[in-house]
Amino acid sequence: MQPLTISIIGAPSDFGQNRRGVDMGPSALRYAGAIDCLENLGHKVTDLGDLHIDRKYQKQIHPTLKNVEGVVDVSTRLAKEVSKIVKKNISRSS
């Protein structure tokens, strides 16, 4: 297997969830050693930290979609960050 260059971005959000604690996923993966495991397989891993999640979206604006504004905001910002990384890596390999 050829080594990969991997960037990790955490999105510690529990918007859209009925249970608290989902936002601890990124730190739990780091604590469990996911990055070390990837590096031990020979991959180059860069941890870019976590997106800052603003808690301003606590109000419910839709009867069944939980914190839909927050879900959309976090998803959009994460997509933009991933897009920047992909474009940066494509221009390096060209």
SVG drawing of the C-alpha trace seen along z (x, -y; Angstrom):
<svg xmlns="http://www.w3.org/2000/svg" viewBox="-43 -33 49 35">
<polyline fill="none" stroke="black" stroke-width="0.4" points="0.0,0.0 1.3,-3.4 1.5,-5.9 -1.1,-8.6 -1.0,-12.2 -3.9,-12.7 -5.3,-15.9 -7.6,-15.6 -10.1,-18.3 -12.5,-17.8 -16.0,-19.0 -17.1,-18.8 -20.8,-19.4 -23.9,-17.8 -26.3,-19.9 -29.0,-17.7 -28.6,-15.1 -30.9,-14.2 -28.0,-13.0 -25.3,-15.1 -21.7,-13.9 -21.6,-13.5 -19.4,-16.6 -16.6,-14.6 -16.1,-12.3 -13.0,-14.1 -11.2,-14.3 -12.1,-10.6 -10.6,-9.5 -7.4,-11.5 -7.3,-10.1 -7.7,-6.6 -4.6,-6.9 -6.2,-7.1 -3.4,-9.4 -0.6,-7.2 -2.2,-4.2 -2.3,-5.9 1.3,-7.0 2.4,-3.5 0.9,-2.3 3.3,-4.7 0.9,-7.6 1.8,-11.2 -0.9,-12.8 -1.5,-16.4 -3.9,-17.2 -5.5,-20.6 -7.4,-20.8 -11.1,-21.4 -13.5,-23.9 -14.7,-26.4 -18.3,-25.6 -20.5,-28.6 -23.2,-27.6 -25.5,-30.4 -27.8,-27.9 -29.6,-26.6 -33.0,-27.7 -35.4,-25.3 -36.7,-26.8 -38.2,-23.7 -40.5,-21.2 -38.6,-18.1 -35.2,-19.2 -33.0,-19.7 -30.9,-22.9 -31.0,-22.9 -29.2,-26.3 -26.3,-25.0 -26.0,-21.7 -26.0,-23.7 -23.4,-26.2 -21.0,-23.6 -21.4,-21.4 -20.8,-24.4 -17.7,-25.5 -16.3,-22.0 -16.9,-21.6 -15.0,-24.8 -12.0,-23.7 -11.9,-20.3 -12.1,-22.0 -9.1,-24.3 -7.0,-21.2 -7.9,-19.3 -7.1,-22.3 -3.8,-22.8 -2.8,-19.2 -3.8,-19.1 -1.7,-22.1 1.3,-20.5 1.1,-17.4 0.7,-19.2"/>
</svg>
